[in-house]
Amino acid sequence: MESLLPFLPGFAAAYGILLVACLSPGPAVAMLMGISMGQGRAAALMATLGIALGSATINMATLLGVGLLLSEAAWAMTLLRVLGAAYLLWLAWGAFRKAVHPPAVAAMAVPHRSAVRLFLAGFLLQVTNPKAIAFWLAIAAVGATAGGGAGIVALFVAGAFAISFAVHGAWALILSAPPVRAAYGRSRRWIEGGLGLFFTFAAFRLATSRG
């Protein structure tokens, strides 16, 4: 069986970017908050499952696409790293702007839906989200599974699915409580500043990586 040990640094770097991406509020968080407040936490977790599966779908698509690209052009990984670093810097700039002018935490208005429709809503929201796709391209640039077989890729995708479900699920459960939502709003400036610093650091590491 293929050893996971040589891939752990790449896994850690990729998962770190993914974790911060999930922690950064966006359309998925707004939708989950709206569902949780309108239909309850169980309904929000069903949508969370769809979001996590959508994230895993983009993950696999980017891994396959990047793998095919690299098999045709050896310079493609360098280009992908540069583009990924540029995107992370753009996210850092956006986070710093939000730190200066923190936006309000608002829930998306979501009509009452069945469990299946909630799952599909989460899935479709994620797979059609340009920011999610760009994030996964940046994560693919880390090359966490480069040189690994199907087992390594499967472990990476499973771990990413677990992170996406856990973090989005936590958003759904936590921000449905008004006191927590208010506390988060008061701390938004510092949270966004921290995100900006992380994205800047991740962009530097990605751009200067030789792996």
C-alpha positions as CSV (number, residue, x, y, z in Angstrom):
1,M,0.0,0.0,0.0
2,E,1.3,3.5,-0.9
3,S,2.7,5.4,2.0
4,L,0.9,8.6,3.0
5,L,3.8,10.1,4.8
6,P,5.5,11.8,1.8
7,F,2.3,13.6,0.9
8,L,1.5,14.9,4.4
9,P,3.1,18.4,3.9
10,G,1.2,18.9,0.7
11,F,-2.0,17.7,2.3
12,A,-1.5,20.1,5.2
13,A,-0.9,23.1,2.9
14,A,-3.9,22.3,0.7
15,Y,-6.2,21.7,3.7
16,G,-5.0,24.9,5.3
17,I,-6.1,26.9,2.3
18,L,-9.4,25.0,2.1
19,L,-10.1,25.5,5.8
20,V,-9.7,29.2,5.5
21,A,-11.7,29.3,2.3
22,C,-14.6,27.6,4.2
23,L,-14.2,29.9,7.1
24,S,-14.5,33.0,4.8
25,P,-18.2,33.9,4.6
26,G,-19.8,33.7,1.2
27,P,-23.0,32.7,-0.6
28,A,-23.0,29.2,1.0
29,V,-22.8,30.6,4.5
30,A,-25.6,33.1,3.7
31,M,-27.8,30.3,2.3
32,L,-27.1,28.0,5.3
33,M,-27.9,30.7,7.8
34,G,-31.2,31.4,6.0
35,I,-32.2,27.8,5.9
36,S,-31.2,27.2,9.6
37,M,-33.2,30.3,10.7
38,G,-36.2,29.4,8.6
39,Q,-36.4,25.6,8.6
40,G,-34.1,24.5,11.4
41,R,-30.7,23.1,11.8
42,A,-31.4,19.7,10.4
43,A,-32.5,21.2,7.1
44,A,-29.3,23.3,7.0
45,L,-27.2,20.3,7.6
46,M,-28.9,18.6,4.6
47,A,-27.9,21.6,2.4
48,T,-24.4,21.4,4.0
49,L,-24.1,17.8,2.7
50,G,-24.9,19.1,-0.8
51,I,-22.3,21.8,-0.5
52,A,-19.6,19.4,0.7
53,L,-20.4,17.0,-2.2
54,G,-20.3,19.9,-4.6
55,S,-16.9,20.9,-3.2
56,A,-15.7,17.3,-3.6
57,T,-16.9,17.3,-7.2
58,I,-14.9,20.4,-8.0
59,N,-12.0,18.9,-6.2
60,M,-12.0,15.8,-8.4
61,A,-12.5,17.8,-11.6
62,T,-9.6,20.1,-10.8
63,L,-7.3,17.2,-9.9
64,L,-8.2,15.4,-13.2
65,G,-7.9,18.6,-15.2
66,V,-4.6,19.6,-13.7
67,G,-3.2,16.1,-14.1
68,L,-4.1,16.1,-17.8
69,L,-2.6,19.5,-18.3
70,L,0.7,18.6,-16.6
71,S,1.0,15.5,-18.7
72,E,1.0,17.7,-21.8
73,A,3.1,20.6,-20.6
74,A,5.8,20.5,-18.0
75,W,5.7,24.3,-17.4
76,A,2.0,24.2,-16.6
77,M,2.5,23.7,-12.8
78,T,4.7,26.9,-12.6
79,L,2.0,28.8,-14.5
80,L,-0.7,27.3,-12.2
81,R,1.2,28.3,-9.1
82,V,1.6,31.9,-10.3
83,L,-2.1,32.1,-11.1
84,G,-3.0,30.5,-7.8
85,A,-0.8,32.9,-5.9
86,A,-2.3,35.9,-7.7
87,Y,-5.8,34.7,-6.8
88,L,-4.9,34.3,-3.2
89,L,-3.4,37.8,-3.2
90,W,-6.7,39.1,-4.6
91,L,-8.6,37.4,-1.8
92,A,-6.1,38.9,0.7
93,W,-6.9,42.4,-0.7
94,G,-10.6,41.7,-0.4
95,A,-10.3,40.5,3.2
96,F,-8.3,43.6,4.1
97,R,-10.9,45.8,2.6
98,K,-13.6,44.0,4.6
99,A,-11.5,44.5,7.7
100,V,-11.6,48.3,7.2
101,H,-15.3,48.3,6.3
102,P,-16.8,45.1,7.8
103,P,-20.0,44.0,5.9
104,A,-23.1,43.0,7.9
105,V,-23.8,39.3,8.5
106,A,-27.0,38.7,6.5
107,A,-29.0,35.5,5.9
108,M,-30.2,34.6,2.4
109,A,-34.0,34.3,1.9
110,V,-34.6,30.7,1.1
111,P,-38.1,29.2,0.4
112,H,-39.2,26.1,2.3
113,R,-37.9,23.0,0.6
114,S,-37.8,19.2,1.0
115,A,-34.7,17.5,2.1
116,V,-33.8,16.4,-1.4
117,R,-34.3,19.9,-2.8
118,L,-32.2,21.4,0.0
119,F,-29.4,18.9,-0.8
120,L,-29.6,19.8,-4.5
121,A,-29.7,23.5,-3.7
122,G,-26.4,23.2,-1.7
123,F,-24.8,21.1,-4.4
124,L,-25.7,23.4,-7.3
125,L,-24.8,26.5,-5.4
126,Q,-21.3,25.1,-4.8
127,V,-20.5,23.6,-8.3
128,T,-21.7,26.8,-10.0
129,N,-19.8,29.2,-7.7
130,P,-16.9,30.8,-9.6
131,K,-15.1,31.6,-6.3
132,A,-15.2,27.9,-5.2
133,I,-13.8,26.8,-8.6
134,A,-11.0,29.4,-8.4
135,F,-10.2,28.3,-4.9
136,W,-9.9,24.7,-5.9
137,L,-7.6,25.7,-8.8
138,A,-5.4,27.5,-6.3
139,I,-5.4,24.4,-4.0
140,A,-4.6,22.2,-7.0
141,A,-1.5,24.3,-7.6
142,V,-0.1,23.1,-4.3
143,G,0.3,19.6,-5.9
144,A,-0.8,17.8,-2.8
145,T,-1.4,14.5,-4.6
146,A,1.3,14.9,-7.3
147,G,2.9,11.5,-8.0
148,G,0.3,9.7,-5.9
149,G,-1.9,6.9,-6.9
150,A,-5.7,6.4,-6.7
151,G,-5.5,5.7,-3.0
152,I,-3.8,9.0,-2.2
153,V,-6.2,10.9,-4.4
154,A,-9.2,9.2,-2.7
155,L,-7.8,10.1,0.8
156,F,-7.2,13.7,-0.2
157,V,-10.8,14.1,-1.6
158,A,-12.3,12.4,1.5
159,G,-10.4,14.7,3.8
160,A,-11.5,17.7,1.8
161,F,-15.1,16.6,1.9
162,A,-14.9,16.2,5.7
163,I,-13.4,19.7,6.2
164,S,-16.0,21.3,3.9
165,F,-18.9,19.5,5.7
166,A,-17.6,20.2,9.2
167,V,-16.9,23.9,8.7
168,H,-20.1,24.7,6.7
169,G,-22.1,22.6,9.2
170,A,-20.6,24.6,12.0
171,W,-21.6,27.9,10.2
172,A,-25.2,26.5,9.9
173,L,-25.4,25.6,13.6
174,I,-23.5,28.5,15.2
175,L,-24.8,31.5,13.2
176,S,-28.4,30.5,13.6
177,A,-28.1,31.8,17.2
178,P,-28.6,35.6,17.3
179,P,-26.1,36.2,20.2
180,V,-23.4,34.3,18.3
181,R,-24.2,36.1,15.1
182,A,-24.0,39.5,16.9
183,A,-20.6,38.5,18.5
184,Y,-19.3,37.4,15.1
185,G,-20.4,40.8,13.6
186,R,-18.4,42.7,16.3
187,S,-15.3,40.5,15.6
188,R,-15.6,40.7,11.8
189,R,-12.9,43.3,11.5
190,W,-10.3,41.2,13.2
191,I,-11.4,38.0,11.5
192,E,-11.1,39.5,8.0
193,G,-7.7,40.9,8.9
194,G,-6.5,37.5,10.0
195,L,-7.8,36.0,6.7
196,G,-6.0,38.6,4.7
197,L,-2.7,37.8,6.5
198,F,-3.2,34.1,5.9
199,F,-4.0,34.5,2.2
200,T,-0.9,36.7,1.8
201,F,1.3,34.1,3.5
202,A,-0.3,31.3,1.4
203,A,0.3,33.3,-1.8
204,F,3.9,33.8,-1.0
205,R,4.5,30.1,-0.1
206,L,2.7,29.0,-3.2
207,A,4.6,31.4,-5.5
208,T,8.0,30.4,-4.1
209,S,7.4,26.7,-3.8
210,R,9.6,24.5,-5.9
211,G,7.8,21.2,-5.2
